[in-house]
Amino acid sequence: MRIAIYGYGNLGRGVEAAVRQNDDMELVAVFTRRDPSTVKVQTEGVKVYNIADAAAHASEIDVLVLCGGSATDLPEQTPEMAKLFNVIDSFDTHARIPEHFANVDKAAKENGHIALISCGWDPGMFSLNRLYANAVLPQGNDYTFWGKGVSQGHSDAIRRVKGVKNGKQYTIPVDAALESVRNGENPELTTRQKHLRECFVVAEEGADLAAIEKEIKEMPNYFSDYDTTVHFISEEELQANHSGIPHGGFVFRTGSTGFNGENKHVIEYSLKLDSNPEFTSSVILAFARAINRLHNEGVNGCKTVFDIAPAYLSPLSGEELRAHML
């Protein structure tokens, strides 16, 4: 199966690493907005091209993995590339998924291709666990907690504050809320009660630290609804202690069964990730395998993780799956 990468940042590098762990896949091309001569990939023999040259290589690629950002890249790139390739992306702006799906579905169907959007761990693996748990326990409550992990969007937001040279932000579940859900107490939780936000900031020399802290804590849509702590540290300390991109989280479904709801149940799914982009890449490649198989069966149009039968994700045959995993 011939994989190509469209955008060579953290996620693109993660895809390249993940291809090495899948014996039925090979990386055949990388497309970048940068000057291709400045981009050095880790896989010997793989050529780097400008994204403008992608169309010329359509016949050489089974699935194109789109590694751009959800804010501005993917809403344009995924429908456009679905005209030329079978594609997969990690679009994660939840509120805009229906709109994105419709745009990609139209482009893919008109050109005989298959696409899969919003693939990763949330949306993605967390979405699947929410669906399974809701189907199994129709009477109940859903809870999702994120972290402890680096939020790349929130980290970017604090780096844009005047006087900030660099920074990282961690999203942290509130332990008391987590345990209350885990114990089946079905709490009603506000945004502030579910997560903390912890910021590590490198300030520019002479910057007003109090003003930086105030602006961060009062930032709407990012920090104002949360209990937020701001730590001022050196660039050296940031690089030494906060250079990674860990993440993870928990999905819960609490519910009841019985004629009078007398028996209580808690479904919990959790992830603890050393590298958010590398894990996301691994999920993407499993679903890339699935859509390649479906395309070979004549399926086209846009799909989500909800539409893919689990057996299509695995390199094992149905016989092997039944013998070893069922």
Backbone bond lengths (Angstrom), bond angles and torsions (degrees), N, CA, C in turn:
res aa  C-N    CA-C-N  psi(-1)  N-CA   C-N-CA  omega(-1)  CA-C   N-CA-C  phi
1 M - - - 1.457 - - 1.515 108.92 -
2 R 1.331 116.61 126.60 1.467 121.42 -172.33 1.526 110.37 -98.20
3 I 1.337 114.62 116.04 1.466 122.92 -176.51 1.519 109.60 -105.29
4 A 1.332 116.86 139.87 1.462 121.64 170.72 1.519 108.81 -127.98
5 I 1.324 115.42 150.93 1.465 122.91 -177.40 1.523 108.73 -110.51
6 Y 1.330 115.85 133.84 1.469 121.67 -179.79 1.533 107.18 -117.95
7 G 1.332 116.01 94.61 1.466 121.92 -175.86 1.516 110.00 108.01
8 Y 1.340 116.79 114.48 1.469 119.86 -171.40 1.533 111.04 -113.32
9 G 1.360 115.32 66.49 1.455 121.52 172.14 1.516 109.45 -105.26
10 N 1.340 116.94 -147.13 1.466 120.37 -179.16 1.520 111.91 -59.25
11 L 1.326 116.90 -43.93 1.461 120.03 -178.82 1.523 111.00 -70.03
12 G 1.324 117.69 -41.82 1.456 120.91 178.20 1.518 112.37 -59.90
13 R 1.327 116.25 -42.67 1.468 119.76 177.20 1.528 110.70 -65.55
14 G 1.337 116.33 -35.61 1.463 119.67 176.63 1.518 111.95 -63.52
15 V 1.331 116.83 -40.31 1.465 120.96 177.65 1.523 110.12 -63.11
16 E 1.330 116.38 -43.11 1.465 119.44 179.40 1.522 110.87 -59.26
17 A 1.337 116.77 -43.70 1.465 120.15 179.08 1.522 111.31 -65.04
18 A 1.345 116.74 -40.11 1.464 120.52 -176.75 1.524 112.62 -69.08
19 V 1.337 117.62 -31.39 1.465 120.38 178.13 1.525 110.12 -57.52
20 R 1.327 116.71 -35.70 1.468 120.83 -178.41 1.533 111.97 -63.63
21 Q 1.332 117.29 -23.57 1.461 120.57 -177.67 1.529 112.64 -91.61
22 N 1.311 116.82 -0.41 1.467 121.24 -179.20 1.529 109.17 -117.99
23 D 1.324 115.64 107.04 1.460 120.46 -172.97 1.524 113.47 -66.88
24 D 1.336 116.99 -19.25 1.459 119.35 -178.54 1.528 112.27 -92.89
25 M 1.338 117.47 12.36 1.462 121.49 -178.11 1.518 111.29 -128.90
26 E 1.340 115.27 151.93 1.462 120.29 170.85 1.523 108.54 -140.28
27 L 1.326 115.30 145.46 1.458 121.13 175.94 1.525 107.88 -86.72
28 V 1.339 116.18 126.15 1.463 119.03 -176.23 1.524 113.63 -113.94
29 A 1.349 117.91 -16.88 1.464 119.27 -179.20 1.518 110.25 -165.71
30 V 1.343 114.92 152.57 1.463 122.64 172.07 1.523 107.41 -126.69
31 F 1.326 116.77 131.84 1.464 122.22 177.81 1.525 108.84 -113.47
32 T 1.334 115.89 136.11 1.465 120.74 -175.18 1.520 110.75 -139.83
33 R 1.349 115.24 154.57 1.465 120.30 173.76 1.530 110.78 -81.29
34 R 1.327 115.59 -18.55 1.463 119.94 -179.52 1.528 111.14 -77.79
35 D 1.302 115.94 174.19 1.457 120.96 172.27 1.532 107.15 -65.18
36 P 1.339 119.00 117.12 1.468 120.47 -176.22 1.522 113.89 -54.55
37 S 1.327 117.18 -29.43 1.467 119.59 -178.56 1.525 112.35 -68.38
38 T 1.337 117.63 -15.73 1.474 121.11 -179.27 1.526 112.45 -95.57
39 V 1.328 117.08 -4.61 1.474 120.91 -176.59 1.522 109.68 -103.49
40 K 1.327 116.70 119.09 1.464 122.13 -178.90 1.522 109.33 -109.32
41 V 1.329 116.97 114.58 1.459 121.06 178.60 1.527 109.54 -92.23
42 Q 1.347 115.39 166.34 1.461 120.94 -174.70 1.528 113.43 -92.87
43 T 1.327 116.66 -8.11 1.470 120.44 -174.94 1.517 110.21 -102.10
44 E 1.299 115.42 120.05 1.469 121.11 -176.20 1.528 111.05 -63.17
45 G 1.316 115.47 134.46 1.451 120.82 175.41 1.514 115.64 87.87
46 V 1.327 117.61 -6.74 1.467 120.53 -179.41 1.528 109.45 -87.17
47 K 1.300 116.36 127.21 1.457 121.34 -177.39 1.525 111.29 -90.01
48 V 1.332 114.96 147.83 1.463 122.30 177.95 1.520 108.17 -108.32
49 Y 1.345 115.82 130.61 1.458 121.40 -178.29 1.528 109.74 -124.26
50 N 1.311 116.03 159.60 1.450 120.45 169.64 1.528 109.17 -72.29
51 I 1.337 116.82 147.73 1.468 119.33 -177.93 1.529 112.06 -60.28
52 A 1.319 116.83 -23.69 1.471 119.67 178.94 1.522 111.94 -65.71
53 D 1.335 117.08 -18.84 1.457 121.26 -178.01 1.533 113.29 -94.82
54 A 1.334 117.34 4.15 1.464 120.32 -173.51 1.526 112.32 -58.44
55 A 1.319 117.54 -45.06 1.465 120.98 -175.18 1.523 112.56 -56.78
56 A 1.326 116.76 -33.58 1.460 120.74 -177.81 1.526 112.68 -66.97
57 H 1.351 116.68 -15.04 1.469 120.07 -176.36 1.523 112.60 -112.36
58 A 1.332 116.96 14.24 1.469 120.67 -174.73 1.527 112.82 -57.03
59 S 1.331 117.43 -38.44 1.467 120.09 -176.01 1.526 112.93 -72.56
60 E 1.337 117.03 -11.94 1.467 121.30 -176.27 1.525 112.49 -94.74
61 I 1.346 118.18 -2.87 1.464 121.71 -167.36 1.519 110.74 -126.01
62 D 1.339 116.93 130.31 1.465 121.09 176.68 1.527 111.59 -85.02
63 V 1.339 117.57 -45.23 1.467 121.52 177.94 1.517 109.00 -138.86
64 L 1.339 116.06 129.68 1.463 123.01 175.31 1.525 108.12 -97.70
65 V 1.332 116.87 122.53 1.467 122.26 179.56 1.524 108.80 -95.51
66 L 1.339 116.01 115.67 1.461 121.66 -177.43 1.521 109.59 -89.62
67 C 1.329 116.10 120.27 1.463 121.51 -171.71 1.519 113.08 -114.54
68 G 1.326 117.64 23.54 1.454 121.26 178.65 1.508 112.40 -82.28
69 G 1.334 115.93 -178.55 1.452 122.43 -179.23 1.515 112.29 -86.73
70 S 1.330 115.70 155.30 1.462 121.16 -176.36 1.524 113.05 -76.91
71 A 1.320 117.63 -24.51 1.460 119.92 -173.78 1.527 112.04 -66.58
72 T 1.325 116.42 -51.31 1.468 119.34 -174.75 1.523 113.87 -128.45
73 D 1.339 118.83 -26.77 1.466 120.92 -175.01 1.529 112.95 -75.07
74 L 1.316 116.55 -60.42 1.467 120.58 -169.43 1.529 114.32 -65.95
75 P 1.340 120.09 -35.82 1.466 117.84 178.20 1.533 113.23 -57.56
76 E 1.325 116.73 -28.29 1.462 120.83 177.36 1.526 111.82 -94.60
77 Q 1.338 116.44 -44.03 1.461 120.76 -171.78 1.523 113.15 -69.79
78 T 1.330 117.76 -43.38 1.465 118.82 -173.36 1.526 112.12 -64.95
79 P 1.356 120.46 -48.96 1.470 118.21 176.50 1.529 112.70 -61.27
80 E 1.340 116.63 -38.02 1.458 119.68 -178.07 1.520 111.17 -67.07
81 M 1.325 117.43 -44.70 1.461 120.81 -179.19 1.530 112.16 -73.57
82 A 1.334 117.91 -25.05 1.465 120.80 177.62 1.525 111.77 -67.16
83 K 1.322 116.94 -15.99 1.467 120.20 173.79 1.524 111.29 -72.17
84 L 1.340 116.52 -24.74 1.469 122.09 -172.91 1.523 114.17 -110.42
85 F 1.339 117.00 -28.22 1.465 121.87 -170.29 1.529 110.39 -137.26
86 N 1.338 115.41 165.89 1.459 121.14 157.24 1.534 105.97 -77.39
87 V 1.329 117.91 130.35 1.459 120.38 -171.63 1.522 111.57 -131.46
88 I 1.346 114.33 159.40 1.464 121.52 174.13 1.520 107.67 -144.06
89 D 1.355 116.46 140.24 1.460 119.46 177.99 1.525 110.99 -136.89
90 S 1.346 115.46 175.46 1.470 121.92 -179.31 1.529 110.69 -119.02
91 F 1.322 116.87 36.65 1.459 122.18 -178.27 1.534 110.08 -53.92
92 D 1.349 117.01 122.82 1.463 118.72 -171.79 1.529 114.69 -126.59
93 T 1.331 117.23 18.59 1.465 119.29 172.58 1.529 106.79 -85.07
94 H 1.337 116.67 93.06 1.466 122.12 -168.53 1.528 112.65 -52.86
95 A 1.325 117.54 -43.04 1.467 120.58 -174.76 1.527 112.66 -65.99
96 R 1.336 117.04 -22.54 1.459 120.33 -176.13 1.537 112.98 -103.59
97 I 1.324 117.77 7.23 1.465 120.47 -178.79 1.532 112.08 -61.03
98 P 1.342 120.51 -45.01 1.477 118.83 179.87 1.532 112.63 -58.83
99 E 1.324 116.79 -42.03 1.470 121.52 178.56 1.527 111.12 -64.55
100 H 1.331 116.27 -45.17 1.469 121.35 179.80 1.526 109.93 -63.39
101 F 1.324 116.98 -42.68 1.465 121.40 179.00 1.531 110.72 -57.40
102 A 1.328 115.72 -47.19 1.477 119.71 -177.32 1.527 111.42 -61.67
103 N 1.324 117.28 -42.37 1.466 121.32 -179.66 1.527 111.61 -64.77
104 V 1.332 116.08 -43.25 1.467 120.77 -178.40 1.526 110.46 -71.70
105 D 1.325 116.65 -39.69 1.464 121.22 -179.34 1.529 110.85 -59.59
106 K 1.323 116.29 -43.57 1.465 121.56 -179.58 1.529 110.67 -62.03
107 A 1.345 116.48 -48.00 1.462 120.57 -178.30 1.524 111.69 -64.70
108 A 1.334 116.59 -42.22 1.463 120.28 -177.77 1.529 111.12 -67.33
109 K 1.336 116.45 -45.56 1.465 119.09 -178.11 1.523 112.38 -65.09
110 E 1.319 116.28 -39.83 1.467 119.55 -178.94 1.520 112.38 -65.26
111 N 1.338 117.24 -21.12 1.461 120.69 -175.85 1.532 113.38 -117.31
112 G 1.325 116.98 9.66 1.458 120.47 175.14 1.506 115.12 72.36
113 H 1.329 116.75 26.64 1.461 120.14 -179.53 1.523 111.19 -112.46
114 I 1.328 115.67 167.64 1.457 122.46 174.74 1.526 108.23 -115.75
115 A 1.321 116.36 145.78 1.459 122.38 179.57 1.519 108.70 -137.79
116 L 1.320 116.12 151.64 1.458 120.74 172.42 1.523 107.68 -134.68
117 I 1.332 116.21 126.77 1.464 120.69 -176.41 1.529 110.95 -111.67
118 S 1.334 114.47 163.08 1.472 122.42 171.61 1.521 111.86 58.36
119 C 1.320 115.77 49.63 1.460 122.50 -177.83 1.522 110.16 -106.23
120 G 1.315 116.64 131.21 1.456 122.66 179.44 1.509 107.71 165.67
121 W 1.343 117.37 -138.79 1.469 116.71 177.76 1.523 113.00 -106.24
122 D 1.342 119.06 -29.03 1.463 120.40 167.30 1.518 108.99 -155.83
123 P 1.338 117.54 103.31 1.461 127.87 3.91 1.530 112.63 -72.58
124 G 1.316 115.22 153.70 1.457 121.00 -179.12 1.516 110.40 139.03
125 M 1.328 117.37 -110.08 1.456 121.34 -177.84 1.526 111.92 -61.86
126 F 1.340 118.10 -40.07 1.464 120.58 176.94 1.530 109.95 -64.22
127 S 1.331 116.81 -38.77 1.464 120.59 -179.93 1.527 110.52 -60.98
128 L 1.329 116.50 -45.08 1.461 120.70 179.54 1.517 111.16 -61.12
129 N 1.321 116.65 -41.73 1.458 119.34 -178.76 1.526 111.86 -69.06
130 R 1.340 116.90 -34.09 1.462 119.07 174.08 1.532 110.87 -63.35
131 L 1.348 116.00 -42.91 1.465 119.72 -179.12 1.528 111.24 -65.25
132 Y 1.322 117.65 -49.60 1.458 120.77 -179.93 1.527 110.91 -57.84
133 A 1.336 116.02 -45.52 1.462 120.02 -175.55 1.526 111.61 -67.79
134 N 1.332 117.29 -38.06 1.466 120.33 177.51 1.520 111.51 -66.41
135 A 1.327 116.11 -37.58 1.461 119.80 179.27 1.527 111.29 -67.52
136 V 1.329 116.37 -37.16 1.466 121.36 -177.46 1.531 111.43 -77.74
137 L 1.332 117.30 -40.10 1.467 122.67 -179.50 1.534 109.45 -118.78
138 P 1.329 118.04 81.93 1.461 119.66 -176.25 1.522 113.65 -66.61
139 Q 1.336 117.68 -23.46 1.456 121.23 175.63 1.525 108.09 -102.20
140 G 1.354 117.11 106.23 1.458 117.65 -178.25 1.505 113.27 174.71
141 N 1.319 115.23 -165.63 1.465 122.64 -176.50 1.519 110.38 -133.26
142 D 1.340 115.95 145.81 1.465 122.57 177.57 1.521 110.52 -104.93
143 Y 1.328 115.19 143.97 1.468 121.22 174.16 1.522 108.35 -142.12
144 T 1.317 116.79 135.46 1.466 121.84 173.12 1.517 109.12 -127.46
145 F 1.316 116.21 129.32 1.468 122.77 174.57 1.522 107.96 -119.86
146 W 1.339 116.54 140.11 1.461 121.57 177.46 1.519 109.56 -113.94
147 G 1.331 116.13 138.72 1.455 120.74 175.10 1.535 111.12 109.69
148 K 1.319 115.14 -178.37 1.451 126.83 0.01 1.524 109.33 -70.48
149 G 1.345 114.16 130.80 1.449 117.24 -179.82 1.504 112.51 -169.51
150 V 1.336 114.28 167.03 1.455 121.62 179.91 1.525 109.37 -79.79
151 S 1.317 116.29 124.58 1.462 120.87 171.01 1.518 107.52 -93.28
152 Q 1.349 116.10 113.80 1.462 119.22 -176.20 1.528 111.15 -69.42
153 G 1.342 117.53 -34.27 1.457 120.40 178.06 1.517 112.76 -67.34
154 H 1.325 116.55 -42.70 1.467 120.34 179.15 1.528 111.29 -71.07
155 S 1.329 116.16 -34.11 1.470 119.32 176.41 1.524 110.29 -63.75
156 D 1.327 115.74 -41.26 1.460 120.12 177.47 1.529 110.75 -62.98
157 A 1.340 116.22 -38.35 1.469 120.28 -179.30 1.527 111.55 -62.79
158 I 1.339 117.76 -41.36 1.467 117.95 -179.26 1.534 111.06 -73.43
159 R 1.325 117.99 -28.15 1.466 119.45 178.38 1.528 111.83 -69.97
160 R 1.325 116.94 -17.12 1.464 121.02 178.88 1.538 113.14 -87.30
161 V 1.321 116.76 -5.50 1.466 120.49 178.78 1.529 109.64 -72.90
162 K 1.311 116.57 138.08 1.469 121.33 -179.56 1.524 110.16 -59.04
163 G 1.329 115.89 130.59 1.459 121.15 178.96 1.517 113.80 93.35
164 V 1.339 117.64 -4.45 1.467 121.25 179.79 1.533 109.29 -96.43
165 K 1.305 115.48 124.92 1.460 121.87 178.83 1.529 111.26 -88.39
166 N 1.327 115.98 -39.43 1.467 121.10 -178.69 1.521 108.25 -160.60
167 G 1.326 116.11 163.74 1.454 117.50 179.53 1.514 113.51 -178.94
168 K 1.324 115.68 158.64 1.464 123.73 175.91 1.526 108.21 -135.75
169 Q 1.334 115.68 145.18 1.456 120.60 178.43 1.523 109.65 -125.34
170 Y 1.335 115.76 134.23 1.453 122.20 177.91 1.527 110.11 -109.64
171 T 1.319 115.83 134.31 1.456 122.63 171.33 1.526 107.00 -95.05
172 I 1.351 116.43 128.49 1.465 121.18 -173.36 1.529 109.86 -130.62
173 P 1.333 118.70 122.49 1.469 119.63 175.72 1.531 110.91 -63.82
174 V 1.330 116.93 144.14 1.467 121.66 175.28 1.529 107.91 -77.38
175 D 1.331 116.23 120.48 1.464 120.90 -174.17 1.525 113.08 -56.53
176 A 1.331 116.65 -41.53 1.469 119.62 -177.39 1.525 111.15 -63.52
177 A 1.331 116.47 -39.32 1.460 120.53 179.00 1.526 110.83 -67.94
178 L 1.320 115.08 -42.09 1.462 120.69 179.50 1.524 110.74 -60.24
179 E 1.325 116.82 -46.62 1.461 120.68 -178.13 1.525 112.06 -68.32
180 S 1.329 116.82 -34.48 1.455 120.13 178.08 1.531 111.06 -63.20
181 V 1.339 116.09 -42.46 1.466 120.26 176.98 1.522 110.11 -66.81
182 R 1.327 116.46 -45.07 1.465 121.28 -178.21 1.533 111.27 -60.96
183 N 1.325 116.98 -30.36 1.464 121.78 -179.85 1.525 112.79 -84.56
184 G 1.347 116.28 1.54 1.455 119.52 177.39 1.510 114.63 75.95
185 E 1.335 117.70 24.67 1.468 121.31 -177.35 1.533 113.13 -83.04
186 N 1.337 117.27 -9.10 1.469 122.64 178.29 1.528 113.66 51.28
187 P 1.329 117.76 54.06 1.462 119.07 -178.79 1.528 111.94 -71.33
188 E 1.321 116.83 151.89 1.459 122.03 168.64 1.521 107.14 -94.93
189 L 1.331 116.04 115.64 1.462 121.38 -169.26 1.516 111.28 -115.84
190 T 1.339 115.87 134.39 1.461 120.82 171.68 1.516 109.46 -81.52
191 T 1.316 116.05 168.27 1.462 121.15 176.71 1.519 110.80 -54.75
192 R 1.326 116.87 -45.38 1.465 121.50 -177.76 1.522 111.97 -65.02
193 Q 1.326 117.35 -31.77 1.465 120.69 -177.26 1.529 112.87 -77.60
194 K 1.348 117.77 -15.35 1.465 120.42 -174.56 1.525 113.99 -94.15
195 H 1.349 117.10 -35.62 1.470 120.05 -173.54 1.525 111.95 -138.81
196 L 1.334 114.55 147.49 1.462 123.25 168.67 1.520 108.44 -105.59
197 R 1.339 115.69 158.47 1.465 120.11 173.73 1.528 108.47 -126.95
198 E 1.344 114.56 128.14 1.461 120.55 -178.09 1.525 108.92 -121.82
199 C 1.336 115.94 124.29 1.464 121.91 -175.05 1.523 110.53 -113.41
200 F 1.319 115.67 136.11 1.467 122.62 173.79 1.526 107.04 -116.48
201 V 1.323 115.96 115.02 1.458 121.73 -167.77 1.519 110.89 -120.63
202 V 1.338 115.39 132.55 1.467 122.09 169.09 1.520 106.69 -101.06
203 A 1.336 116.10 114.06 1.468 120.67 -177.75 1.522 110.50 -90.11
204 E 1.320 115.40 149.60 1.461 120.04 172.72 1.524 109.86 -68.03
205 E 1.308 115.28 152.46 1.469 119.46 -178.07 1.533 110.30 -59.64
206 G 1.334 115.27 129.51 1.461 120.34 178.36 1.513 114.95 82.75
207 A 1.334 117.83 3.12 1.469 120.57 -177.94 1.523 111.00 -71.03
208 D 1.314 116.22 154.97 1.467 123.01 178.81 1.529 108.23 -83.09
209 L 1.334 116.33 101.15 1.459 120.86 -174.63 1.522 112.08 -64.83
210 A 1.312 116.44 -39.02 1.466 120.06 -179.80 1.528 110.57 -63.63
211 A 1.321 116.40 -39.35 1.476 120.18 179.64 1.523 110.98 -67.92
212 I 1.335 116.94 -38.95 1.463 121.11 177.69 1.523 110.10 -61.95
213 E 1.332 116.03 -48.88 1.461 120.72 -178.76 1.527 111.01 -60.48
214 K 1.330 116.92 -43.05 1.463 121.37 -179.62 1.528 111.13 -63.13
215 E 1.341 116.81 -43.97 1.459 120.13 -178.22 1.522 111.26 -65.48
216 I 1.337 116.22 -39.66 1.465 119.54 178.76 1.526 110.33 -63.80
217 K 1.326 116.89 -50.85 1.464 120.74 -174.69 1.526 112.61 -65.56
218 E 1.331 117.75 -26.31 1.461 120.77 -177.73 1.529 113.14 -99.25
219 M 1.336 117.64 6.51 1.458 121.34 -176.62 1.528 111.27 -68.99
220 P 1.334 117.24 117.00 1.466 119.30 -178.71 1.531 111.69 -67.40
221 N 1.333 115.40 150.37 1.471 124.04 178.87 1.526 113.40 71.31
222 Y 1.317 117.76 -10.72 1.459 120.57 -179.19 1.530 112.50 -119.57
223 F 1.340 117.36 -54.87 1.461 120.13 -171.76 1.528 115.35 -126.13
224 S 1.311 117.99 -19.58 1.466 119.59 -171.22 1.530 113.31 -64.83
225 D 1.334 117.57 -25.28 1.462 120.45 -179.11 1.521 113.45 -92.63
226 Y 1.326 116.93 8.29 1.462 121.08 -175.51 1.530 111.06 -127.30
227 D 1.340 116.00 156.37 1.456 120.65 166.22 1.523 107.18 -76.22
228 T 1.317 116.11 115.26 1.466 122.08 -171.76 1.527 110.30 -120.45
229 T 1.326 116.04 133.72 1.463 122.40 176.22 1.521 108.56 -113.59
230 V 1.338 116.47 135.13 1.460 121.50 179.74 1.528 108.96 -117.64
231 H 1.325 116.72 123.11 1.467 122.85 176.59 1.525 108.55 -111.49
232 F 1.319 117.42 131.77 1.461 121.29 175.43 1.525 108.55 -98.75
233 I 1.336 115.92 123.25 1.462 121.72 -176.07 1.525 109.34 -134.95
234 S 1.340 115.65 173.28 1.465 120.80 178.94 1.523 110.31 -84.01
235 E 1.335 115.74 161.03 1.463 121.10 175.96 1.522 110.62 -59.29
236 E 1.342 115.99 -38.10 1.467 120.70 -179.37 1.530 110.54 -63.66
237 E 1.330 116.05 -42.43 1.464 120.08 179.82 1.526 111.04 -67.15
238 L 1.328 116.50 -37.47 1.461 120.34 177.94 1.525 110.35 -61.94
239 Q 1.332 116.31 -46.78 1.465 120.30 -179.29 1.518 111.92 -66.92
240 A 1.338 116.92 -36.47 1.463 120.77 -177.25 1.527 112.53 -73.47
241 N 1.342 116.86 -38.47 1.464 120.50 -170.07 1.524 115.05 -112.28
242 H 1.342 116.89 -11.86 1.462 118.20 -172.57 1.542 112.10 -137.40
243 S 1.318 117.09 34.69 1.470 120.14 -176.37 1.519 112.77 -89.26
244 G 1.328 117.56 -14.87 1.460 120.95 -177.72 1.518 112.37 -81.97
245 I 1.362 115.17 176.69 1.469 121.07 178.36 1.529 108.19 -130.07
246 P 1.354 117.25 61.64 1.464 119.27 178.44 1.522 111.04 -75.64
247 H 1.318 116.39 159.82 1.469 120.08 172.39 1.520 108.96 -165.80
248 G 1.320 115.95 -168.88 1.448 121.04 -179.00 1.507 110.15 153.21
249 G 1.332 115.63 -162.73 1.453 118.56 178.85 1.516 111.79 158.35
250 F 1.348 114.55 -170.16 1.458 122.05 -173.37 1.522 109.81 -139.28
251 V 1.338 116.12 139.78 1.457 122.28 169.88 1.526 106.97 -119.57
252 F 1.332 115.86 128.01 1.462 121.35 178.29 1.520 110.28 -120.97
253 R 1.321 115.28 147.65 1.456 122.55 163.90 1.524 106.27 -132.24
254 T 1.318 116.59 118.95 1.457 120.52 175.30 1.521 107.37 -106.58
255 G 1.328 116.54 137.86 1.448 119.14 -177.15 1.511 112.20 -158.48
256 S 1.310 115.79 179.28 1.465 121.25 -177.60 1.519 109.89 -135.38
257 T 1.342 115.03 154.06 1.462 121.82 175.08 1.529 108.67 -134.54
258 G 1.311 114.58 174.31 1.469 119.43 -178.71 1.514 110.67 104.45
259 F 1.337 116.85 166.14 1.462 120.69 -176.86 1.520 111.95 -67.06
260 N 1.332 116.90 -26.05 1.467 120.52 179.32 1.524 111.96 -122.55
261 G 1.349 116.47 19.71 1.457 120.07 -179.53 1.516 113.54 64.73
262 E 1.340 115.80 30.15 1.468 119.26 -172.07 1.523 113.82 -80.14
263 N 1.341 118.52 -16.57 1.460 120.76 -178.68 1.524 110.58 -108.62
264 K 1.331 114.99 126.50 1.463 121.47 -173.68 1.527 110.78 -103.00
265 H 1.343 115.72 147.06 1.462 121.28 -177.65 1.531 109.74 -139.06
266 V 1.325 114.87 147.32 1.463 120.98 175.64 1.527 108.11 -129.53
267 I 1.327 116.41 121.94 1.464 122.04 172.53 1.524 107.13 -102.14
268 E 1.333 116.98 128.33 1.472 120.57 -179.88 1.522 109.70 -131.65
269 Y 1.332 115.27 131.22 1.461 121.99 174.31 1.521 106.63 -125.82
270 S 1.324 116.86 130.68 1.472 118.64 -177.34 1.515 111.34 -135.72
271 L 1.323 114.86 153.19 1.460 122.87 175.96 1.510 109.15 -131.46
272 K 1.323 116.40 139.83 1.468 122.61 173.25 1.521 106.50 -131.10
273 L 1.326 116.63 108.36 1.461 121.62 -167.67 1.522 111.70 -116.00
274 D 1.332 116.23 126.27 1.470 120.29 172.73 1.518 110.95 -70.16
275 S 1.338 116.92 -33.71 1.461 120.92 -178.57 1.526 109.72 -136.55
276 N 1.316 115.52 107.64 1.459 121.39 177.44 1.548 111.38 -55.51
277 P 1.342 119.86 -53.94 1.470 118.74 -177.18 1.517 113.97 -65.10
278 E 1.329 118.79 -33.59 1.466 119.79 -179.73 1.528 111.42 -70.69
279 F 1.338 117.14 -39.30 1.459 119.06 176.96 1.525 110.51 -67.67
280 T 1.327 116.56 -43.73 1.464 120.95 177.23 1.524 110.20 -56.11
281 S 1.318 116.94 -42.82 1.466 121.71 178.67 1.518 111.94 -61.18
282 S 1.323 116.66 -38.19 1.460 120.53 -179.44 1.525 111.22 -67.20
283 V 1.339 116.52 -37.90 1.465 120.04 176.00 1.531 109.40 -65.29
284 I 1.324 116.24 -44.91 1.463 121.14 -178.32 1.525 111.38 -57.19
285 L 1.334 117.50 -43.74 1.469 119.15 -176.67 1.523 112.40 -68.66
286 A 1.337 117.52 -32.84 1.464 118.86 175.76 1.524 110.18 -62.93
287 F 1.327 116.89 -40.97 1.461 120.30 179.87 1.532 111.55 -77.12
288 A 1.335 116.99 -25.65 1.465 119.40 173.05 1.527 110.16 -63.52
289 R 1.328 115.93 -40.09 1.471 120.04 176.30 1.529 109.80 -59.30
290 A 1.330 116.00 -42.58 1.460 120.46 -177.54 1.526 111.72 -63.94
291 I 1.337 117.35 -46.41 1.468 117.59 -176.68 1.524 111.25 -71.95
292 N 1.336 117.58 -28.19 1.456 118.99 174.70 1.528 110.25 -64.10
293 R 1.330 116.76 -42.68 1.464 120.66 177.66 1.530 110.96 -62.85
294 L 1.334 115.72 -43.89 1.460 119.81 -179.52 1.528 111.40 -64.29
295 H 1.334 115.85 -39.92 1.467 119.21 178.40 1.526 110.35 -61.97
296 N 1.331 116.21 -39.44 1.466 119.82 178.21 1.532 111.92 -65.80
297 E 1.336 116.05 -20.49 1.464 120.80 176.52 1.529 111.52 -90.01
298 G 1.337 117.03 0.40 1.450 120.47 176.94 1.514 115.23 95.60
299 V 1.337 117.36 10.63 1.467 121.02 -179.66 1.526 109.66 -84.51
300 N 1.327 117.34 140.13 1.469 119.94 173.25 1.527 109.83 -140.29
301 G 1.341 115.67 -179.68 1.458 120.79 -175.83 1.517 111.79 94.67
302 C 1.335 115.86 -179.10 1.465 120.98 -177.62 1.522 111.45 -91.65
303 K 1.320 115.55 144.06 1.465 122.93 178.63 1.521 109.19 -130.57
304 T 1.334 115.93 164.08 1.464 121.90 168.06 1.526 107.42 -124.31
305 V 1.318 116.80 178.16 1.467 120.18 179.66 1.525 111.51 -60.32
306 F 1.349 117.45 -24.43 1.456 120.63 179.88 1.536 112.44 -66.59
307 D 1.308 117.16 -22.92 1.468 121.58 -172.83 1.523 113.82 -91.89
308 I 1.324 117.69 -3.69 1.463 121.17 -171.32 1.525 111.03 -104.09
309 A 1.325 116.69 121.53 1.461 120.07 175.44 1.526 109.74 -66.83
310 P 1.336 118.34 138.42 1.474 120.75 -175.46 1.522 114.60 -54.10
311 A 1.322 117.80 -35.00 1.468 119.89 -176.97 1.528 111.98 -62.15
312 Y 1.333 117.15 -26.78 1.460 120.33 -179.16 1.534 112.33 -70.63
313 L 1.324 117.55 -17.11 1.465 120.88 -178.58 1.517 112.71 -79.84
314 S 1.306 116.90 -24.41 1.463 121.53 -170.97 1.524 112.27 -95.22
315 P 1.332 117.22 143.98 1.465 119.85 174.07 1.529 112.20 -74.41
316 L 1.343 117.86 -11.19 1.455 121.59 -179.25 1.523 110.64 -77.17
317 S 1.307 115.64 152.89 1.466 121.16 176.97 1.525 109.81 -75.50
318 G 1.321 115.85 165.15 1.455 119.72 176.13 1.517 112.01 -57.82
319 E 1.314 116.91 -39.50 1.468 121.86 179.04 1.531 110.35 -62.48
320 E 1.340 116.69 -44.19 1.471 120.50 -179.88 1.526 111.37 -66.73
321 L 1.323 116.45 -39.20 1.464 119.71 178.24 1.517 111.86 -63.48
322 R 1.331 116.43 -43.50 1.465 120.07 -179.38 1.526 111.48 -65.55
323 A 1.342 115.90 -33.46 1.458 119.64 -177.78 1.521 112.94 -77.31
324 H 1.332 117.28 -32.20 1.475 119.20 -169.22 1.529 114.83 -117.44
325 M 1.326 118.79 -20.78 1.469 118.64 -174.22 1.518 114.18 -120.68
326 L 1.313 118.13 -15.17 1.463 119.49 -177.79 1.532 111.03 -79.03
